[in-house]
Amino acid sequence: MTVVGWVRARVGELTRFGIVGVAGIVVNLGVFNLLRLGPLAPDATVAGDDDRVVTAKVIATAASILFAWVAHREWTYRGRGRHRPARELVLFGLVNGAALIIEAGTVALSHHGWGLTSLLADNVASLVGIALGTIARYVGYSLFVFEAPAPAVLGDDAGAADPRTSPR
């Protein structure tokens, strides 16, 4: 199957995944900036007096993970087989844990490794991390969390009798 064929076969699912993803980005960046400009700001004294940009990123990503689990479970992958909710949430959490490491690692590298500490730089690094994490999430969800639907066999008439064995 070509890449174009693969995308065409999954256009609805990819569209729903993208919509949930955009909404998740709004949740992620909204919580990140509320924390970064509020209780976890560089000059705030909540939880110590160190710069807590990575802590803000981890909390924001966790909030968007919970939002995405509900949205993907109830909308994006609605027609797919499911694990029991507890097991599904654990698998979802593991996939998102890997994505969170990618996202937080991107912000940490930019902020602490490269010294790019402005709010704009933190947001750009956050968006790059979100993009990389999104790729990891789609692959992880498709492979481990939400089981693929059984493929439909074209031209299969399940109720029709086999003409080779039917009495005439």
C-alpha positions, 0 to 999 in steps of 0.5 A, a space after each residue: 500500500 502506498 503512503 497516499 493509499 494509507 492516508 486515504 484509508 484513514 482520512 477520517 481517523 486522521 482528521 479526528 486525531 488532528 482535531 483532538 490534537 489541536 484541542 489538546 495543544 490548546 489545553 497543553 499550551 494554556 495550562 503551560 502558560 498559566 503556570 509559567 506566568 502564574 504560580 510556577 513563574 521564574 519570580 514566583 516563590 511557590 514550591 521554592 525559588 528555582 525556575 520551574 519551566 519543566 515542572 510546568 511543562 509536565 503538569 500541562 502535558 499531563 492535563 492534555 493527556 487526560 483530555 486526549 484519552 477521553 476524546 480519543 476513546 469516545 470519538 477518534 477511535 470509537 469504532 475500534 476494539 477496546 481494552 478494559 478501561 483500566 488497562 487502556 488507560 495504563 497503555 495510554 499512559 505509557 504511550 503518553 509517558 514516552 511522548 511526555 519525555 520527548 516534550 519535556 526533554 525538548 523544553 529542557 534542552 532548549 531552556 537549560 541546555 541551550 540557554 533559550 529562556 524567554 517565554 517565546 523560546 519556551 513556547 517554540 520548544 514546547 511546540 516542537 516537543 508537541 509535534 514530536 510527541 504527536 508522532 509518537 502518540 499516533 504510532 503508539 495509539 494505533 499499535 498498542 492502545 486502540 485495536 484496529 477494526 477487523 478489515 472488511 472483505 470486499 465482495 463478501 456476502 456473508 449470508 449468501 450460500 456458496 454456489 458450488 455447494 447449493 442445491 439447484 
